[in-house]
Amino acid sequence: MDTISLCNIKLYAYHGCLEEETLIGSDYRVNVKVKADLRKPAATDVLGDTADYVLINQIVKEEMKIPSKLLEHVARRIADRILLEIGMVKKGKVKVSKINPPINGDVSSVSVNYSFTR
């Protein structure tokens, strides 16, 4: 199985359990890896034959716009949309990272890694 990866998609969003997180927002980074059989698009050179990374990026941007309390929830929504809209994807991983989270400590980011399978 072959892999398509989108690395460090930079976004500003409004996720969190604290009220100020949903009002002020913060920076996020999202990474997505999907597994699919890429032999056909490798041979045909036709965009419609592959797991289009432009569509994956659009899914990430749209789902990140919807506020959630938990990063786990956001990651699952991204995964569900990928499986729904890109039939050739067999499985994958979504990593959602909140940059400089508002916790009591010097932490550069917190992340959730979510795996999914068709």
N, C-alpha and C positions, 0 to 999 in steps of 0.2 A: 504494500500500500504506500502511496506517495503522499507527500506533505506540501501544503501551501501554508505559509506563515505570514502574518501581519504583525510587525514588531513596533512596540511603543507608540501606539496611536494616542496622541495627546489631546485631552479634552478638559473642559471645565464643566462641572456638573454639581448637582445639589442633593447628594445622598448622605444619609446619616440619621442617627437616632436623636441627636441633639438639635434643638430648634434652630440654633445659629448656623448649623451645617446646611439646613434646608433654605435658610435666608441668604447667607453669605456665599455658600458654595466653596469648592476647592478644586485643585488640579488633580487629574487622574491620568493614568496610563493604562492602556488595554493592549494585551497581546492575545492573538488568536492563532491556533494551529488547527488545520482540518486535514483529515486523511481521506483520500479518494484514489481511485484508479485513474491515473493521468496518461495512460498509454494512448487513448484515442485523441485527446487534444494535442499531445506531442506529435502525433502523425498528421492530423488534419490542419493544425494551425488555425482553428476556428474557435472564437471566443465562446460561442454557445455550447461547446463541448467540454468546457472546464468549469471548475468552481471559481467563479469570477471574484477576484479579490476586491474589485471596486464595489460590488454588491455587499460583500462581507463588511467592508469599511462603512458603508452606508447603514447597514443593520446596526453596527456598533454605535454609530453616532445617534441614530434614532432611539435606540433603547437607553442610552446614557442620558438622554434628555428627560426621561421619565423618572422623577425622584423615587427613591426607595430607601428604606431604613437600613437594609443590609446589602453589602456587596454581593453576597451569595445570591440574592434575589435578582440583581442586575445580571450577573453572570449567567444564571439559568435562563433568563429571558433572551439574552443574546444567543445562547446555545439552541434554544427552542426555535427561534426564528431562522437560524442557519439551517437546521434540519428541515424545517417547513419549506423554505424557499430554494434550497439547493439540494436537489434530490440525489446527486452523486456523492455527497458527503456521507461517509460511513461512521465517522467518529471524530472527536477533536477535543481541544482544551481551550478554555477561556481563562485568562488571568486578568483580574481587575485590581489595580493598585491605587490607593489613595495616597497622594503625596503630602507630606507634612501633616499627618493626622492630629486632631486636637486631643491628644492624650497626655497624661502627666509624665513626660519623658522626652528625651532627645531621640526621636524615631523619624527616619527619613521617609518611610512609607510603610503601609500595611497592605497586604495582598490576599486575595482569595483565588485559588486555583480550582477551576470547576471542569471536570471531565464529563463528556457526553458521548453516547453511542446511539445509533439508529436502532 
